[in-house]
Amino acid sequence: MKTKPATKVARSVEAKVELTVHAPQKRVWEALVNEATHWWPKSFYSSEKTKRFTIEPRLGGRVFEDFGRGEGFIWYTVNGVESPSSLSLVGFMGPPFGGPMASLLRIELSARGPNETKLEITDGAFGQVDGAEVGAGWRQIFDDGLRVYVETTRPKRT
């Protein structure tokens, strides 16, 4: 007896989140790309093994969880970067995290003043997106994570 694979209709969804961060654009960018392990919510990690969360701000760079010993989980690949203004990312999601789904994520920063930065996150996702709370998830990551971190933490000295 042959089993017939289940066929599902692919759909698309676009989520936009806009936030104001009370810090200079350069500081927000530095935290975004160099301090992600400190602000990315641990509740969004894919594994208890995660030791750090990294964003590599260069073409072909990865956005990933590092489990150590060459193991981890890649969330996105960087397909566009304009420092300190934008990152464009392409990612894929499959079981057990939902999906199958592809995500085209854009993170944009623009100065609104010397100590205020507009942060815009746009996620165009397609595939099995039914029930995906895309906008709510990004708001939690960037509002409760990045914004709060930047506004309450002194910049790292290099």
C-alpha positions in Angstrom: 0.0 0.0 0.0 1.4 3.4 -1.1 1.0 6.5 1.0 0.3 9.7 -0.8 2.3 12.7 0.5 0.2 15.5 2.0 0.1 18.5 -0.3 -0.1 22.0 1.3 -0.5 25.3 -0.3 2.4 27.7 0.0 1.5 31.2 1.2 3.3 34.4 1.9 3.2 36.9 4.7 5.0 40.2 5.3 5.6 41.6 8.7 7.0 45.0 9.5 8.2 46.2 12.9 9.4 49.8 13.5 11.0 50.8 16.8 12.8 53.8 18.2 16.1 53.2 20.0 17.4 56.0 22.2 21.0 55.7 21.2 23.2 56.9 18.2 22.9 54.9 15.0 26.6 53.8 15.2 26.0 52.4 18.7 22.9 50.5 17.6 24.7 49.0 14.7 27.7 47.9 16.8 25.3 46.2 19.3 23.4 44.6 16.4 26.4 43.0 14.7 29.0 42.6 17.4 27.0 42.0 20.6 24.2 39.8 19.5 25.0 37.0 22.0 24.2 39.5 24.8 20.8 40.8 23.5 19.3 37.9 21.5 16.7 36.3 23.8 17.7 32.9 25.0 14.1 31.8 24.7 14.5 32.0 20.9 17.6 29.6 20.9 17.0 26.4 19.0 19.0 24.4 21.6 20.1 24.3 25.2 23.6 23.6 23.8 23.9 27.2 22.4 26.9 28.9 23.8 26.6 32.2 21.8 24.6 33.9 19.1 26.6 35.5 16.2 25.8 37.9 13.3 28.7 38.1 10.8 28.1 41.5 9.0 29.7 40.7 5.7 28.5 39.2 2.4 28.0 35.5 2.8 28.2 35.9 6.6 26.1 33.8 8.9 23.5 34.5 11.6 23.9 31.5 13.8 23.8 29.8 17.1 27.2 28.3 18.1 27.0 25.1 20.1 30.8 24.7 20.1 33.0 22.0 18.4 31.8 23.1 14.9 28.1 22.4 15.8 25.2 24.9 15.7 22.2 26.2 13.9 22.3 28.7 11.0 19.3 31.1 11.0 20.3 33.3 8.0 22.9 34.0 5.5 23.8 37.7 4.8 23.1 38.6 1.2 23.4 42.4 1.6 25.2 44.7 4.0 25.6 48.5 4.1 27.3 49.5 7.4 25.9 51.1 9.6 22.5 51.2 7.9 21.2 47.8 6.8 21.5 44.0 6.7 19.6 41.8 4.2 19.3 38.2 5.2 18.0 35.0 3.6 17.0 32.1 5.8 15.1 28.8 5.7 13.1 27.0 8.3 12.0 23.4 8.4 10.9 20.9 11.0 11.0 20.9 14.0 10.8 24.7 13.8 7.8 25.1 11.5 7.9 25.5 7.8 9.1 24.6 5.3 9.5 28.3 4.9 11.9 30.8 3.5 12.4 34.2 5.0 13.8 37.4 3.4 14.7 39.6 6.4 15.8 43.3 6.1 17.0 45.2 9.1 17.4 49.0 8.6 18.8 51.7 10.8 18.5 55.4 10.3 19.4 58.3 12.5 16.5 60.5 13.8 18.8 62.7 15.8 22.2 62.4 17.6 20.8 60.0 20.2 17.8 58.4 18.5 17.7 55.7 15.8 14.8 54.3 13.8 15.0 50.5 13.6 12.9 48.9 10.9 12.5 45.1 10.5 10.8 43.7 7.4 10.3 40.0 7.0 8.8 38.6 3.8 8.2 34.9 4.4 6.8 32.3 2.1 6.0 28.6 2.4 4.0 27.1 5.2 3.4 30.3 7.1 -0.1 29.6 8.5 -0.1 30.3 12.2 3.4 31.9 12.1 3.5 34.9 14.4 6.3 36.6 12.5 5.8 40.2 13.5 5.3 39.4 17.2 8.5 37.3 17.3 10.6 40.0 15.7 9.1 42.6 18.0 10.1 40.5 21.0 13.6 39.9 19.7 14.3 43.5 18.7 12.3 45.5 21.2 12.7 43.4 24.3 16.2 42.3 23.2 18.2 44.8 21.2 16.5 48.0 22.1 16.5 47.3 25.9 20.1 46.1 25.7 21.3 49.2 23.9 19.4 51.6 26.1 20.6 50.0 29.4 24.1 48.8 28.7 27.3 50.8 28.3 29.1 50.3 24.9 31.8 47.7 24.9 35.3 49.2 24.7 37.5 47.8 21.9 
